[in-house]
Amino acid sequence: QGCVSDAVRDKVARAVITRFDTLPGRGKPQGTAWTVLAGIVAEDTEGGGEGDVRVLSLATGTRCVGVSTLALGSGRIVHDCHAEVLCRRAFHRYLFSEIGRGGSPAGGGAPQDILERVGGDGEAPTWRLRPGVRLHFYCSTLPCGECALVPINNTCEGTLVRKFQKEHQECGCSSPEPTPLRDRNRTGAKPASGMPEDPKQEGFGFHRSGVLRYKSGRSDTKPDARTVCYSCSEKICRWNHIGWQGTLLSRLISEPLVMASIVVSGPLFDLDFICEALFTRAGPAPAGVAPPAFLHTPVSFHLSRNELENVHGALSFAKVSTTGLSIVWCHLAGNETRPGTRSISRNVPGFHDVLIGHTGERQGLRSDRQGARTHLGGGGASETRVEPTDSWVSPLCKRLQAEDAVESLVAAFGSAHAVARWLVQGDGADRSSAASSRKPPQQHASKPEGDGDASAAVSAEDAGGEGRPSKRQRTGEGDSGDVGVGARAAAAAVEKAG
């Protein structure tokens, strides 16, 4: 995909942060609360050289729902509200907005489009990434899970600095001087079901390398409140191998959409380790897929944990906390100045949403929440009844994503019946293909300890599902483009639309 210069690297980071700063304050961290920011950016290099960049989607967030909430969601809650996952899901909304416009054959279409249509006369239309367009992914910190376990060289790096800072505060000593050591950063991400546990030895052996992990959570969390969403490292590793477009969009986009670069800010970065965590541990690159460039930018996000701790001083180590809300935004093709119909804001162009991370619901008034009660007065007596409401359901949930995808597909295919036939005909073939793709890549004897299981990162999620594959099959959770669930939900929506 060509070399990505330092200038483009920093331009990508600044573009995402600037776009975030232009959004309203609703859902943004306040006081000493921090969050993670992620964004997907398109770079137009047509004519050669470095081109302009444009933010397609962004999101913030650090929370997930627990097992009990996940099982009862019925496709109406968002299971994983980490920034990286929400950003990609919003990116899918953008892609469908382009596809919904129908598109023009190669060489046509709006100049700001990143896709061009390459099929459609007498067959189902297909698209591809327009020549000269490169995609970049930005994250304000290392993705959770394996990628966060980077080696550290002294006591003033990574999570260990908080441990030593606390010890010095308790004894009334001054700030500690950096002491050389061989260790690694810590993560709260737990080994997934069936994976070997962390040894928790002193130093570098505290964590086990190469195992699949669920997203982090408090150690004292009750079992039914724990998450079974795979860590962002596992998900990004998989997307880097098979594309960021999801399974349903894979049937519309002829080639995998892969990132030219993954840009990370923050104080920790180890190129070889991050490349292993986000790509090579899952095996060699598939044919036609080039690994992204992994880059470290000095451009920092002002609401990251590290920046807040630097601003608020040593005492902030005991005070900073994650925000419970997630902000999501994406550009909508052909809608440059108006808010989307599903947007939570009427003043922000594009799609804008705010979610409650631990419930997976859209933020709103208490009276709009699920099961809210309405009091009706009548002749001195009052009656209470439960009013049905869907205002708490985020358009990023599985069901509404599918419904909106259907609208785009109907516009692209010309009729609802054509979409229904296309979905039903493709579902059987995709099931067979998905079954064969679950076989893990060939193992490598030189992998680190525990990595015999890590190559399953490409196949374990099964179209981006959160939790064990069998769990995903039972609960219906998966990637926003999952054919097994998303296509059936879309076909049902077509049938309902009549």
C-alpha positions in Angstrom: 0.0 0.0 0.0 3.0 2.2 -0.2 5.0 4.0 2.5 3.2 6.2 5.0 5.2 9.3 5.9 5.5 10.9 9.3 3.6 13.9 8.0 0.6 11.7 7.0 0.8 9.8 10.3 0.5 13.0 12.3 -2.1 14.5 10.0 -4.3 11.4 10.6 -4.1 11.8 14.3 -4.8 15.5 14.3 -7.7 15.1 11.9 -9.5 12.6 14.3 -8.8 14.7 17.4 -10.0 17.9 15.6 -13.1 16.3 14.4 -13.8 15.0 18.0 -13.3 18.6 19.3 -16.0 19.9 17.0 -18.7 17.6 18.4 -21.0 18.9 21.2 -20.0 18.3 24.8 -22.7 15.7 25.4 -21.0 12.5 26.4 -17.5 13.9 26.6 -15.4 13.2 29.8 -15.6 15.9 32.5 -13.2 16.7 35.3 -10.6 14.0 35.7 -12.5 11.4 33.6 -10.6 10.0 30.6 -11.5 8.0 27.6 -10.0 6.3 24.5 -10.5 7.9 21.0 -10.4 5.9 17.7 -11.0 7.0 14.2 -10.9 5.8 10.6 -9.5 8.3 8.0 -9.5 8.3 4.2 -6.5 9.7 2.4 -6.8 10.7 -1.3 -3.5 10.1 -3.0 -4.8 10.4 -6.6 -2.1 12.0 -8.7 0.7 10.7 -6.5 2.2 12.0 -3.4 0.4 12.7 -0.1 -3.2 13.8 -0.3 -5.9 15.3 1.8 -7.3 13.3 4.7 -11.0 13.1 5.7 -12.4 11.5 8.9 -15.0 8.9 8.0 -15.9 7.7 11.5 -14.7 8.1 15.1 -15.8 6.9 18.6 -14.8 7.0 22.2 -15.4 4.4 24.9 -14.0 1.9 27.4 -16.9 -0.2 28.6 -18.8 -3.5 27.7 -22.0 -5.2 28.8 -21.9 -8.3 31.0 -23.0 -11.8 30.2 -26.5 -11.4 31.7 -27.2 -8.2 29.7 -25.8 -9.7 26.6 -28.0 -12.8 26.7 -31.2 -10.7 27.0 -30.2 -8.1 24.4 -32.0 -9.6 21.5 -30.0 -7.5 19.1 -31.2 -4.2 20.6 -28.2 -3.3 22.7 -24.6 -2.7 21.7 -22.4 -5.3 23.4 -19.0 -3.8 23.0 -18.6 0.0 23.6 -14.9 0.2 23.3 -13.8 3.0 20.9 -12.1 0.7 18.4 -15.2 -1.4 17.9 -17.7 1.4 17.8 -15.5 3.3 15.3 -15.6 0.3 12.9 -19.3 -0.1 13.3 -19.9 3.5 12.5 -17.5 3.0 9.5 -20.0 0.4 8.3 -22.8 2.9 8.4 -20.7 5.2 6.2 -20.0 2.4 3.7 -23.7 1.6 3.5 -24.5 5.3 3.0 -22.3 5.3 -0.1 -23.7 2.0 -1.4 -27.3 3.4 -0.8 -26.6 6.1 -3.3 -26.2 3.5 -6.0 -22.9 4.7 -7.2 -21.6 5.1 -10.7 -19.3 2.8 -12.7 -15.5 3.1 -12.4 -14.5 6.7 -13.1 -17.8 8.2 -12.0 -19.5 9.0 -8.7 -19.0 11.9 -6.4 -15.4 13.0 -6.0 -15.6 12.5 -2.2 -16.7 8.9 -2.4 -14.2 6.2 -1.4 -16.0 3.4 -3.3 -16.7 2.9 -7.0 -19.2 0.5 -8.5 -17.6 -2.3 -10.6 -20.7 -4.5 -11.3 -24.4 -4.2 -11.6 -25.7 -4.7 -15.1 -27.6 -8.0 -15.1 -26.0 -9.0 -11.8 -25.8 -8.0 -8.2 -23.9 -4.7 -7.9 -20.4 -4.7 -6.4 -18.0 -2.0 -5.3 -14.3 -1.6 -4.6 -12.1 1.0 -3.0 -11.5 3.8 -5.4 -7.9 3.9 -6.8 -5.8 6.5 -5.0 -7.7 6.2 -1.7 -5.9 4.8 1.4 -7.5 4.1 4.8 -5.8 4.8 8.1 -6.9 3.8 11.6 -6.0 6.0 14.6 -6.2 5.0 18.3 -5.2 7.3 21.2 -3.7 4.4 23.2 -2.6 0.8 22.7 -5.7 -1.5 22.1 -6.6 -3.6 25.1 -5.5 -7.2 25.4 -2.3 -8.6 23.9 -1.2 -5.3 22.4 -1.1 -3.7 25.8 1.5 -6.1 27.1 4.4 -4.2 25.6 7.8 -4.6 27.3 8.9 -1.8 29.6 12.4 -0.9 30.7 12.1 1.0 33.9 9.8 1.7 36.9 8.4 5.0 35.4 6.8 3.4 32.3 3.3 2.0 31.8 1.1 0.7 34.6 4.1 0.1 36.9 4.6 3.8 37.4 1.2 4.0 39.2 2.3 1.1 41.5 5.6 2.7 42.5 4.0 6.2 42.7 1.5 4.9 45.2 4.1 3.2 47.3 6.1 6.5 47.5 3.1 8.5 48.4 2.2 6.1 51.2 5.7 6.5 52.7 5.8 10.2 52.2 8.8 9.9 49.8 9.4 12.1 46.8 8.6 10.9 43.2 10.7 7.8 42.4 13.6 7.9 40.0 13.5 5.6 37.0 15.0 2.2 37.9 16.0 -0.2 35.1 14.1 -3.5 35.0 12.9 -6.1 32.6 9.1 -6.2 32.8 6.0 -5.7 30.7 2.9 -3.5 30.9 -0.1 -5.0 32.7 -3.6 -5.5 31.3 -6.9 -6.2 33.0 -8.0 -8.3 30.0 -8.6 -11.9 31.2 -7.7 -15.1 29.3 -10.8 -16.3 27.4 -12.6 -19.5 28.2 -10.4 -22.5 27.4 -7.2 -20.4 27.4 -4.4 -21.0 30.0 -4.5 -18.6 33.0 -1.9 -15.9 33.5 1.0 -17.2 35.8 1.0 -13.9 37.7 4.7 -14.3 38.5 6.9 -11.4 39.3 8.2 -9.3 36.4 7.9 -10.3 32.8 6.2 -13.6 33.6 3.1 -12.0 35.2 1.1 -12.4 32.0 1.1 -15.3 29.5 1.9 -14.4 25.9 -0.3 -15.1 22.9 -3.6 -16.2 24.5 -7.0 -15.0 23.4 -8.4 -12.5 26.0 -11.7 -11.0 27.0 -11.9 -7.3 27.6 -10.8 -6.1 31.0 -13.0 -5.7 34.0 -12.8 -5.5 37.8 -11.6 -8.7 39.5 -14.4 -8.6 42.0 -17.1 -8.3 39.4 -19.9 -11.0 39.7 -19.8 -13.7 37.0 -23.0 -12.6 35.4 -21.7 -9.0 35.1 -18.4 -10.0 33.4 -18.0 -9.5 29.7 -17.2 -12.2 27.1 -16.3 -9.7 24.4 -12.9 -10.4 22.9 -10.3 -7.8 23.5 -9.6 -5.1 20.8 -6.2 -6.7 20.1 -7.9 -10.0 19.0 -10.5 -8.1 16.9 -8.1 -5.8 15.2 -5.7 -8.7 14.4 -8.6 -10.5 12.7 -9.7 -7.4 10.8 -6.2 -6.8 9.6 -6.2 -10.3 8.0 -9.7 -10.5 6.4 -10.6 -6.8 6.1 -12.5 -4.2 8.1 -15.7 -4.4 6.1 -17.5 -7.3 7.9 -19.1 -10.3 6.2 -22.2 -8.7 4.8 -20.3 -5.9 3.1 -17.8 -8.5 1.9 -20.5 -9.7 -0.5 -20.8 -6.1 -1.9 -17.2 -5.0 -1.8 -15.0 -7.1 -4.1 -11.7 -6.8 -2.2 -11.0 -6.6 1.5 -10.8 -3.1 3.0 -7.6 -3.0 4.9 -5.7 -0.2 6.6 -2.6 1.4 5.1 -1.5 2.3 8.6 -2.5 1.9 12.3 -1.5 5.0 14.1 -1.1 4.9 17.9 -0.4 7.7 20.3 0.5 7.5 24.0 3.8 6.9 25.9 4.2 3.2 25.1 5.1 1.7 21.8 7.2 -1.3 20.7 7.0 -1.8 16.9 8.0 -5.5 16.8 5.7 -6.4 19.7 2.7 -4.5 18.3 3.2 -6.0 14.9 3.1 -9.4 16.5 0.1 -8.7 18.6 -2.0 -7.1 15.8 -1.0 -9.2 12.8 1.7 -11.8 12.6 0.6 -14.0 15.6 -2.5 -15.0 13.5 -0.3 -16.4 10.7 0.9 -15.2 7.3 -1.0 -12.6 5.4 -3.8 -13.9 3.1 -3.3 -13.5 -0.6 -3.9 -10.0 -1.7 -3.8 -8.6 1.9 -0.8 -6.4 2.9 -0.1 -5.8 6.6 -0.6 -2.2 7.7 2.2 0.0 8.8 2.3 0.3 12.6 3.2 3.9 13.5 3.7 5.9 16.7 2.7 9.5 16.6 3.8 12.2 19.1 0.4 13.9 18.6 -1.4 13.2 21.9 -5.1 13.1 22.8 -5.9 15.6 25.5 -8.5 13.4 27.2 -6.4 10.3 27.4 -5.4 8.8 30.8 -1.7 9.7 30.4 -2.4 13.3 29.5 -4.8 13.8 32.4 -2.3 12.3 34.9 0.3 14.6 33.6 -2.0 17.7 33.9 -3.3 16.9 37.3 -0.1 15.9 38.9 1.0 13.0 41.1 -2.2 12.9 43.2 -4.2 12.2 40.1 -3.1 8.6 40.1 -5.8 7.8 42.7 -8.4 10.1 41.1 -8.7 9.7 37.3 -11.4 7.3 36.1 -13.0 6.2 32.8 -16.1 7.9 31.6 -19.2 5.7 31.3 -20.4 7.2 28.0 -19.3 6.6 24.4 -19.5 9.1 21.6 -19.9 7.9 18.0 -19.8 9.9 14.8 -19.6 9.1 11.2 -19.8 11.0 7.9 -22.8 10.1 5.7 -22.2 10.1 1.9 -24.3 12.7 0.1 -25.3 14.4 3.3 -22.5 16.9 4.0 -24.5 19.5 5.9 -27.5 17.8 7.5 -27.8 15.3 10.4 -28.8 11.8 9.7 -32.3 10.6 10.4 -31.1 8.3 13.2 -28.8 10.9 14.8 -29.2 11.8 18.4 -28.4 15.4 17.5 -30.2 17.8 15.2 -27.3 20.1 14.9 -24.4 17.8 14.0 -24.0 16.9 10.3 -23.7 13.1 9.7 -24.6 10.4 12.2 -24.0 11.2 15.9 -24.8 9.0 18.9 -24.1 8.8 22.6 -24.2 5.4 24.4 -24.1 4.2 28.0 -21.2 1.8 28.0 -22.2 -0.6 30.7 -25.8 -1.0 29.3 -25.2 -0.7 25.6 -28.2 1.7 25.3 -28.5 5.2 23.8 -28.2 7.9 26.4 -31.5 9.7 27.1 -34.0 11.0 29.6 -35.0 8.6 32.4 -38.6 8.6 31.1 -37.3 7.3 27.8 -35.5 4.3 29.2 -36.7 0.8 28.7 -39.8 0.0 30.9 -40.4 3.7 31.9 -43.7 4.2 33.7 -46.2 7.0 32.8 -48.6 8.3 35.5 -52.0 9.3 34.2 -54.3 11.4 36.3 -58.0 10.8 36.2 -60.7 12.0 38.6 -58.5 12.3 41.6 -57.0 8.8 41.0 -53.9 8.0 39.2 -53.2 5.1 36.9 -49.7 3.8 36.1 -48.9 2.0 32.9 -45.8 1.0 31.1 -45.5 2.9 27.8 -43.5 1.0 25.0 -40.6 3.1 23.9 -37.6 2.4 21.7 -35.8 5.7 22.2 -33.1 3.9 24.3 -32.2 1.6 21.4 -29.0 2.8 19.6 -29.0 2.8 15.8 -25.6 1.0 16.2 -27.3 -2.1 17.6 -27.6 -5.2 15.5 -31.3 -4.8 14.6 -31.2 -1.2 13.5 -27.9 -1.6 11.7 -29.6 -4.3 9.7 -32.7 -2.2 9.0 -30.6 0.7 7.8 -28.5 -1.7 5.7 -31.7 -2.9 4.0 -32.6 0.6 3.0 -29.3 1.1 1.4 -29.5 -2.3 -0.3 -33.0 -1.6 -1.7 -31.7 1.7 -3.2 -28.7 -0.1 -4.7 -30.6 -3.2 -6.0 -33.7 -1.4 -7.1 -36.3 -3.4 -5.1 -36.9 -5.1 -1.8 -37.6 -8.4 -3.6 -34.2 -8.4 -5.3 -32.5 -7.8 -1.9 -34.4 -10.6 -0.3 -33.4 -13.0 -3.0 -29.8 -11.9 -2.8 -29.7 -12.4 0.9 -31.4 -15.8 0.9 -29.3 -17.1 -2.0 -26.0 -16.0 -0.4 -26.7 -17.2 3.2 -26.2 -20.9 2.4 -23.0 -20.3 0.5 -21.7 -18.0 3.2 -22.4 -20.5 5.9 -20.4 -23.1 4.1 -17.6 -20.7 3.5 -17.6 -19.6 7.2 -17.4 -23.2 8.4 -14.3 -23.8 6.3 -12.7 -20.5 7.4 -12.9 -21.4 11.0 -9.9 -23.7 10.7 -7.0 -22.0 12.4 -3.9 -21.1 10.3 -0.9 -23.4 10.4 1.0 -23.2 13.7 4.5 -21.9 13.9 7.0 -23.6 16.2 8.8 -20.3 17.0 5.8 -18.6 18.5 6.0 -17.3 22.1 4.6 -19.3 25.1 0.9 -19.8 24.7 0.8 -18.8 21.1 -0.3 -22.2 20.0 -3.8 -20.9 20.7 -3.3 -17.3 19.4 -3.5 -18.2 15.7 -7.2 -18.8 16.3 -7.6 -15.0 16.6 -8.4 -14.9 12.9 -11.2 -17.5 13.2 -12.4 -17.4 16.8 -14.7 -14.4 16.6 -16.6 -15.9 13.6 -17.5 -12.7 11.8 -16.6 -10.4 14.7 -18.7 -12.1 17.3 -18.1 -11.2 20.9 -17.5 -14.1 23.3 -17.0 -17.8 22.5 -18.2 -18.7 19.0 -20.8 -21.1 20.5 -22.0 -18.2 22.7 -22.3 -16.0 19.7 -24.3 -18.5 17.9 -26.7 -18.8 20.8 -27.1 -15.1 21.5 -26.9 -13.8 17.9 -24.2 -11.4 18.6 -21.4 -10.7 16.1 -19.9 -8.2 13.8 -22.3 -5.5 12.5 -22.0 -7.2 9.1 -22.4 -10.8 10.2 -24.3 -12.7 7.5 -25.6 -15.5 9.7 -27.5 -13.1 11.9 -27.3 -9.7 10.1 -28.5 -11.1 6.8 -31.5 -12.9 8.3 -32.4 -9.8 10.3 -32.1 -7.7 7.1 -34.2 -10.2 5.2 -36.9 -10.1 8.0 -36.8 -6.3 7.8 -37.3 -6.5 4.0 -40.3 -8.8 4.6 -41.7 -6.5 7.2 -41.4 -3.5 4.9 -43.5 -5.4 2.4 
